[in-house]
Amino acid sequence: MLVDDAPEALRELLRIASIGRSLGIHLIMATQRPQGALTADIRANVTSSIALRVQSEIESVDIVNCRTAADISVDNPGRAFLARGTETAEEFQGASLGLLAGDGHSAVVNVHRTVDLLAGRVGCPGEAAGPAPTPTQAVEPLAAMVESLCTQQGKQSPRRPVAPPLPEDLEQPVPKSSSSSAAPGLCDPEPLNVVGAIRLGLLDVPEQQRVEALLWSPARHSHAAFIGSPASGAGAGLELAVQKLVTGPGEAHFYILDAAGRFLPLAKAGRIGAQAGLDDLRRGVRILERLVRELGQRLSHPDSGKVPLILVISGWGSWVSAFRSGPLAGAEDLVHDLVRDGARAGITMLLSGERELVTARFFAALPNRFYFPAGSTEESRAMWPRMRPMPAIQGRAAAFGPVSSGGPAACQFYRCPALDSLRTSDAYPPASSPPFRVEPLPAKISVTQTRALAGPQPIHGPSVPAESSPAQSDQGPPDNGRQTAGPAILGKQVEVLLGVAGDEPAAASFRIPCSGIAAVLGNPGSGKSNALRALVALNPGQPWRRHHGPPQAAGDFWAAMLRQAESGTLPRETTLLVDDVDQLAPAVLRDLGQLNALGHAMVIAAAYSPLLLQRVPLIMNARASGVGLLLGPRSMADGDLFGIRFDVESHPPPGRGSLISGGRSFPVQVAWAGGDK
């Protein structure tokens, strides 16, 4: 019956039979039919057999290797045969724990006084004595008394020698002043607070016959992975861990890559620095890039005492497929860097996934792993480690790593409450220090809004950091009295505002080299002409020259500019803005080339074309300057002019592009100048 009800017990019986004798453990098995219950492996380790009365000679031979057990009479209960090894079976009479029946034996004569009999203090002579209590029944009053005393004194009930099984459905307990209501044999599921640890459920420790709280600490245990199908409870376990960390007393900042939208209610929590879904893949990669930069800074200054960071990646299989299907395949390496070095910098990762997570290159560096077998198949478990059989119920997992003291252990996670129920409550405490943000760029921003964001110090291009640019070191400290947006003459460069950029969008600028050319490339409707207008509107202090008439009159305009430059009446610091340079006549292009040769900087706009270098020789000067703006690129070939890597968005809004400077690129949103006239 045990093998039928619990087939996994047969494997444990085999282990006890094979190695138990050397450890001082002896196995005694009782069954009615040994043919189906005892395997050949168990029989090979059995040296003694006892056969009571059996129905057939075949069963007698199978047990004691003789037929005599089938000849035992029904009137002889307890008669049996004992066979030791290869010896001949011996007949013996087994002792009985019950009382002997009155079958002719002399009965004990008890004498009672009539007064006691009438008073009911003794039983009648004809009454039969009741059966003696079993050891279990005899100890029940004592156990009840001990449990009652523990309840009265507010102490926990004594633990049973054999721990009960894990519950199939586990709700988070409500904290109470006493633990008297705990189930017998269970330790207190909510023990005293452990600094920095959260309680995820119950953990079965069979070596100690205890069921204790499942505690996980980001600082002590490091990264954790939740492996299982969507119906196994792996995602719910990750959600439970994040919820307890966000609502816990310990300060931490969270960055979430959510493939299934499970953490949308947390978007407005004070400790959430950034959150991205699969519909905003580029922002998810920006979050990883920003965390890697933070990782480098923390490793360079290990004693900075900064707030711990927690990166949550839900549905790793969906994310890695999205990374590999586009130009963002390098994001997988960023995750690898965070897993490898994050623990030393106070960055902890929580990941959930299926087979893609188990086969990831960084999986071996994840110390804590929770395997949820419910709903899984043999193929999906092919890369899983060997673990004890467990029921396939939601929330049941096998824990590996420091969270389970190294060895595998079965655990049951708490049922996770819906995050929507905490959306409008005060369950999410505010952050004591604001986390750094990774916000998406706006789809549209006006010149007026860009000026308001600029202030005295806009964001500089990626080639020279704003804090220590060579131009500032050559020209002395910057003019702190400049409070309006406008160009800055930095040595031989002109710094001009263009739009907004950055993880926390702020005004962005780039530097036009003196006598150099900056190229603005884009398809029709991408915002090339608006970019030239935005330069004029955002930098009113810079002298600009731009043709405003019909395209047919562009030749006369630039010829007049050339005459002014040759005569010296055109200021040397004037920057020329040329729109649709790829549509100008060759004579006009020659005039523009002479203007550039005379030392005038230019910003030229053209459409993407593989023949652009042959049609517009000025583009070669832009390539030499290394400064350009790619608006709405559709493929990596659109940036062949500069020979650098940049990001391609699937459906960018007008004005969205990549600003190139110093051999690097970063996304930028050009200010809209059409409504600011």
Stockholm file with secondary structure:
# STOCKHOLM 1.0

chainA/1-677         MLVDDAPEALRELLRIASIGRSLGIHLIMATQRPQGALTADIRANVTSSIALRVQSEIESVDIVNCRTAADISVDNPGRAFLARGTETAEEFQGASLGLLAGDGHSAVVNVHRTVDLLAGRVGCPGEAAGPAPTPTQAVEPLAAMVESLCTQQGKQSPRRPVAPPLPEDLEQPVPKSSSSSAAPGLCDPEPLNVVGAIRLGLLDVPEQQRVEALLWSPARHSHAAFIGSPASGAGAGLELAVQKLVTGPGEAHFYILDAAGRFLPLAKAGRIGAQAGLDDLRRGVRILERLVRELGQRLSHPDSGKVPLILVISGWGSWVSAFRSGPLAGAEDLVHDLVRDGARAGITMLLSGERELVTARFFAALPNRFYFPAGSTEESRAMWPRMRPMPAIQGRAAAFGPVSSGGPAACQFYRCPALDSLRTSDAYPPASSPPFRVEPLPAKISVTQTRALAGPQPIHGPSVPAESSPAQSDQGPPDNGRQTAGPAILGKQVEVLLGVAGDEPAAASFRIPCSGIAAVLGNPGSGKSNALRALVALNPGQPWRRHHGPPQAAGDFWAAMLRQAESGTLPRETTLLVDDVDQLAPAVLRDLGQLNALGHAMVIAAAYSPLLLQRVPLIMNARASGVGLLLGPRSMADGDLFGIRFDVESHPPPGRGSLISGGRSFPVQVAWAGGDK
#=GR chainA/1-677 SS CHHHHCTTHHHHHHHHHHHTGGGTCCCCCCCSCHHHHSCHHHHTTCCEEEECCCSSHHHHHHHHSSSGGGGCCTTCTTEEEEEETTSCCEEEECCCSSCCCCSSCCCCCCCCCHHHHHTTSSCCTTSCCCCCCCHHHHHHHHHHHHHHHHHHTTCCCCCCSSCCCCCSSCCCCCCCSCCTTSCTTCCCSSCSCCTTCEEEEEEEETTTTEEEEEEECHHHHCCEEEESCTTTTHHHHHHHHHHHHHHSSSCCEEEEEESSSTTGGGTTCTTEEEEEEGGGHHHHHHHHHHHHHHHHHHHHSTTSCCCCEEEEEECHHHHHHHHHTSTTTTHHHHHHHHHHHGGGGTEEEEEEESHHHHTSTTGGGCCEEEECCTTCCTTTTTTSCCCCCCCCCTTEEEEEEGGGTEEEEEEEECCCCCGGGGSSSSCSCCCSSCCCCCCCCCSCCBHHHHHHHHTTSCBCCTTSCSSSCHHHHHHCSCCTTCCSCCCEEETTEEEEEEEEETTTTEEEEEEEETTCEEEEEECTTSSHHHHHHHHHHHCTTSCEEECCSCGGGHHHHHHHHHHHHHHTCSCTTCEEEESSGGGSCHHHHHHHHHHHHTTCCEEEEECCCTTHHHHCTHHHHHHHHTEEEEESCCSGGGGTTTTCCCCCCSSCCTTEEEEEETTEEEEEEECBCTTCC
#=GC SS_cons         CHHHHCTTHHHHHHHHHHHTGGGTCCCCCCCSCHHHHSCHHHHTTCCEEEECCCSSHHHHHHHHSSSGGGGCCTTCTTEEEEEETTSCCEEEECCCSSCCCCSSCCCCCCCCCHHHHHTTSSCCTTSCCCCCCCHHHHHHHHHHHHHHHHHHTTCCCCCCSSCCCCCSSCCCCCCCSCCTTSCTTCCCSSCSCCTTCEEEEEEEETTTTEEEEEEECHHHHCCEEEESCTTTTHHHHHHHHHHHHHHSSSCCEEEEEESSSTTGGGTTCTTEEEEEEGGGHHHHHHHHHHHHHHHHHHHHSTTSCCCCEEEEEECHHHHHHHHHTSTTTTHHHHHHHHHHHGGGGTEEEEEEESHHHHTSTTGGGCCEEEECCTTCCTTTTTTSCCCCCCCCCTTEEEEEEGGGTEEEEEEEECCCCCGGGGSSSSCSCCCSSCCCCCCCCCSCCBHHHHHHHHTTSCBCCTTSCSSSCHHHHHHCSCCTTCCSCCCEEETTEEEEEEEEETTTTEEEEEEEETTCEEEEEECTTSSHHHHHHHHHHHCTTSCEEECCSCGGGHHHHHHHHHHHHHHTCSCTTCEEEESSGGGSCHHHHHHHHHHHHTTCCEEEEECCCTTHHHHCTHHHHHHHHTEEEEESCCSGGGGTTTTCCCCCCSSCCTTEEEEEETTEEEEEEECBCTTCC
//
